[in-house]
């Protein structure tokens, strides 16, 4: 299965050490990423 980067939205709940790194790699690859976390500062970068 091939994902269409323009039409795929990936959501993360939590931006801890693992989630933050995974979300950053997806963003670098061109995917849209939505993050939900209790601490806004963790989601800013």
C-alpha positions in Angstrom: 0.0 0.0 0.0 1.3 3.4 -1.0 0.3 6.5 1.0 -0.5 9.7 -0.9 1.4 12.3 1.2 -0.8 15.2 0.0 -4.1 13.5 1.1 -2.9 11.6 4.2 -3.3 13.2 7.7 -1.5 11.4 10.5 -2.5 12.1 14.1 -0.4 11.8 17.2 -1.6 11.8 20.8 1.3 12.8 22.9 4.5 14.4 21.9 6.9 12.7 24.3 10.4 11.6 23.4 9.2 8.9 20.9 6.1 10.7 19.5 8.0 13.9 18.9 10.7 12.1 16.9 8.3 10.1 14.9 6.2 13.1 14.1 9.3 15.1 13.0 10.4 12.3 10.7 6.9 12.2 9.1 6.9 15.9 8.6 10.4 15.7 7.0 9.0 13.1 4.6 6.2 15.4 3.5 3.2 14.1 5.5 0.7 16.3 7.2 0.8 15.7 11.0 -1.6 16.7 13.7 -0.4 16.6 17.3 -2.5 16.6 20.4 -0.6 16.9 23.7 -1.4 18.2 27.2 1.8 20.4 27.2 1.6 22.9 24.3 5.4 23.6 24.4 6.1 20.0 23.5 4.1 20.3 20.3 5.5 23.7 19.2 8.7 22.5 17.4 
